[in-house]
Amino acid sequence: MNKKLEIPVFFHCGMKEALKGKDIAWHHHAGCEIVYIKSGHCLNRMQGGILDGGSGDLHVIPPGCSHEQINLENTVTYFISFDASEDFFSSKSRTIKTEMDKWIIHCFESICDLNSSLIQYPEELSEGFLYTLLLRLNSLENSLFTRKEIPPTLAESIRYIDRNFMKPLSVSEIAVRAGMSRGHFNRLFMNAMKESPLKYINGLRLRLAIQLLKNQWLSLEEIAEKCGFSEANYFSRIFKKTYGQSPASYRKTLAQKGSEENFYYSKD
């Protein structure tokens, strides 16, 4: 039996060009929001987590979720707010690696062009492109561990990292566990994930560190240990290289911003 065609309901869209340090204030939308990072590097900070992304990444932000965008570089983003059933497209917060997929870029640009023109019924036309866009995103997500270029042993290694990155892991240890040499494992990982195993592991650890830095009672040494870093100095160097400021400086920024209950809300 064929599944009934589900057309998502389009709310609004836009494109933003932001300079480094010019953040987008706390706000929320009635619908799910997808934010495509065309260029640059930014964080979307929300209650309960932070999404980190660079060029070609897409952030999914749940309906009603208050969030702010922190621009770590000069950044260009497209955003679309919409409503769709969870069966058709999950609104769970996450980052999707689009690998600069041309159809995703085309759909975002077409939807924004439609809504900035004088054409009649832009919302209805936008919903056609939005339907195509969400189908493509579903396809990309569903193919992550089933693509031919990702062997089952590598997929299992990625899942192992996701479950154990808080422990003192080494790439050599993971490679041995997968039955490969370190060099071969590195090459397979790079081909599949477009980044090195070490960068992938450190990315997971840094996202956890950002959450733990909200706890003023934890020292940097304790945070480094809880995230799986071998020492606090190495943690601080990687953090600063990635986010442009030290963990201590980031913690001060959080304290200066005060309570996250003082949000700025925008209307759909």
Secondary structure, DSSP 8 states (H G I E B T S, - for coil): --------EEEEEEEEEE-TT--EEEE--SSEEEEEEEESEEEEEETTEEEEEETTEEEEE-TT--EEEEESSSEEEEEEEEE--TTTS----EEEE-TT-HHHHHHHHHHHHHHHS--S-HHHHHHHHHHHHHHHHHHHHHTTTTSTTS-HHHHHHHHHHHHHTTS---HHHHHHHTTS-HHHHHHHHHHHHSS-HHHHHHHHHHHHHHHHTT-TTS-HHHHHHHHT-S-HHHHHHHHHHHHSS-HHHHHHHHHHH--TTS------
